[in-house]
Every structure is written in C-alpha cells, then in structure tokens.
Amino acid sequence: MTISETTKLASPKQLAERSLIWLGAITTGVVVTNLFAPQILVGLIGRSLAMTAFEAGLVSTLTLLGYALGLVLLVPLVDLIENRRLILRTLGCAIAAALATALAPSPALLLLATFILGASCAAIQMTVPLVASMVAAERRGQAIGEVMGGLMIGILLSRPAASLIADLWSWRAYYLASAALMTVLAGALSRFLPALQPATRVSYGELLGSFPRLLREEPVLRVRAWTASLVMASFTAFWSAVALRLPDAPFMLDAKGIAAFALIGVAGAAATPLAGRWGDKGWARPMFFAAHVCIIGSLALCAWAGMIESRTAALLVLGLGTILLDVGITADQTLGRRAVNLLRPEARGRINGLFVALFFIGGGIGAATASLAWSYGGWTAVCAVAAAFGVLGLLTDLLTKTGTS
C-alpha cells in the first residue's frame, strides 16, 4: 500500500525534496533541544526561583513526562487530522510554553509551562514521518537518516548550547531564544510544509485503543522498537555518567571542558544519512549487526580510557569511543525508523508514537541502571552495563531477521 492510496495530498507551495528534508532536519533539531536543556539549567532555575531540591528535580522530569504523554496522546492525531495544520498548532503551543517558561514568576507556573513544552515537542514525531512520506520508498531510509541527523545534532548540542546561553545571559534567555527560533521555523513550515490529509475515519478513542493491536500484528514494530530501546538505554547510561567521570583523573576536565567534550558526539550524527542510504540498498541486516558490534566495542574503549595514565591519550581514546557509540546508536535508530515507516501508511502516526515511546522507556531504564552501576562499581561498571544493552541488541540480530529488508 502506498501513501497515495491512503491519503490526499496538497501543498501551499511546492518545495524541492532536498529542501524539505533539510527543513525537517532543522525543525526536529531545534525543537528537541527543549527536552534536554533543562538537565543543564536545573541548578540555575532552582536558585533563581528559590525552589526546593525536589521542585528543581521536577523541571527535567516534567518536561520528559510531558513529552512521553505527547507521544501517546498527540502523535496519533497524525492519523486523524490534516498533518500540516496539526504540526503548526502543536509548534504554536511549544512557542507559547517556551515563552511562559522564560517569564514564569513562580515554581508552580514554571513546572506547568515546562510540562506543556515537553508535550508540545511531540511535533518532532509528527514531522519525521510526514517528511518521510513525501519521499519515494526507495529513498525513504536516506531521508529519515538525514532528518534524524538533525535530531541527533539537536540532542547533543542542547546541553552545551543551553550552558553557553545561560553563562552569557541567563537561563531565561535560553527559553526566549528557543521561542524565537521555533517562531521562525513555524513561519517556514506554514509556507513550505506539504499538507497531508489522512484517509482514516475513526474516532480518537479508537486510535488510542488500536495501540495493543498494532503491537500484536506488527512484528517489525516490536523488534525494531526493542533494539531501539536497547541502544537508547546504552546512550543514556553513557551520557548520564560521563559528566561524573570527566572531572577526575586522567581526564581532569572542568565544566567548560565537559561541555566541549559533549560536542564530540555530534560527529556520530554523520552516520545517519549513510545508514539510511545503505538500508535503502538492502543492507539493513548487516548494518544492524555492525551498529550493535560498534556499540559494544566503543564502550570497551571508553572503559579502557579511564585506566590510561596519559591525559591526552585517555581523552583521545574516550573521544573515539564516544564517536563510535553515537555512530552505532544513530545507525540502529535510523534503520529502525526506516523499517517502521514502511509499514501501514494509514497508521504511521500511531506506529511512530509507539516506536518512540518504547525507546523512550529504554532511555529511562538506561539512566536508572547507570545510576546504580556508578554507585556500586564506578565508571567501568557503567560501561559494562551500557555494553550489555548492545549485546542484547546483537543477540536479537542473531535470532531474528524481522525489519531488516
């Protein structure tokens, strides 16, 4: 079944395929920063508003919780409401919420605003499948890879960018800058984003009720969401603990050095277009193997880096391991997204929402296990736990061929 058989297309202004992909990549990269910037800003926010430690901890938690609910409750609307209008309205809510966060005079109003902002970031998962649907099936993996490249760059730049803006001005300036950037993007999207009218004629309740059936009937979704969850667990386990390890010997990095180190991971985003392109060529199965082997090997390098006496050599090895880790993770994510976006066009919103929600759970598990591993065994234990998730992904590759065509 093709997208044209299930939808009705229209466009306010025709935009070349490459330009549309770039617009999608920039949009996802900018919007996603709102999900991860609070992790670096929480201390400044808490002191500014005289928040308790518990209240300050809720800033990041409520942002991510809002996003999780947005994936489940808002993204399925892609299968019911004209997509361009839905994305613009959701992005409008994100702009308003970012402004409300920047101007919040009290902890209660700030927490409410960050929750709404997190939920509105669901616009990301509305944009990715829409852009993919505008590209021929034989090039869809490449398109998804390039949009995902923007998303990964946004994730990796969010913390250092937020830290830099807060150092130069204040934490409120970050949210004002985010609102301004999203406003510019909303203008571009309103002019160039194609309109896509779903053919589905069911109620919203029926859409939400179809989640269990989709998981039961689509083995590709189950397997690819499983491996995506595993690699996301590796990603969050590593990045949750690396900032705790870098200030100590042999690395000896200060706060600015840690922020600069985070930029290394951006190099891994270069793997996303390649992974998508190779998936389109029919090489998805060996690429999944390579991605998971890369994750395991990279974490071995990262563990070894902590044992090297030379500071320069340790940083080089850790940097290489970090790049390879991000390459493996983005390759799995890109190939997994390609696989699920080739499933039912009439259910692409629900499928994408489920896919992201499930690997989001994996990310939470990774962060929790990293905390336990750090407490009991330090950096080596964290690397071992993160590598174990990669081993589970590799075992999945050996036991199934689902979603590798």
C-alpha angles and dihedrals in degrees: 000000000000128000091249091061093058105032142046115230131210134158132201090210127001112247125191115254095245093049091049090053091050091049090052092048093050092046095052092043094053098042095047092059088075090066098055105028092078089066090068097034099048095095093052092045092049094051093044094055096033090242123174118245089256093051092047091051089055093062094077094030095055092045091056093040089053090051092050091052090046090056091054101036106029108030093061087064085076085079092052111031130052102273103223093052091045093051093048093049093047091048089049089056089050091053092049092047093049090052091047090051092050092050099037110136097191140035093247094054092044093052091049091049094049091050091054090045091054092049091048091054084076082091084085093066091045092054099048097059093040092056090044091052091057091060127077114261093246090059099035096100091055091048092049090047093054094047089047088051088062090047094051092046089052091051093049095044096044097084099044091042092050090046092050095048092046091050092050097042122346143294089267089060090062092059092044090052090048091051091049093050093047090050090056090048092049089056092051093046093049089055103040111019112107119238116240120191115199117227092211114119105190135111125265090248091055090051092055091043091056094067096091091046093051091051091048096047100039113064090175089061092048096049098041093046088050095054091041088054091051096051091044088054088054091049096051094041090056098042093042091059106029093078088057092052101044098070091059131074132318093023100040097183124166124214093280091047091052090050090050091048090055088063090066090074090064088076088067090063088071087075094066100077091043093050091049093047093049090047089056088053091058097258097117096116097055088041091057089051091048092047094053094043087050091054093050094047094045092055091050087056091048092051091048091050090064090059098051115104098207111084094209094048092045092052092047093051093044090048092052091047091050093051092048091048092054091045091055094045096047091046092055092044093049095047091045092052090048090053096050093043089059090060126085110342091200090059101037094119093054093042093051091045091051093045094052095040091054096049088044087061088051089055091054091050090050092053092048094049091047090055091052093044092050091050094051106029110008126220097339091054091050091053091047092052093046090049090050089063088054090051090054089051090051091050088052089054090053095048101044142030093196114139095007099111 
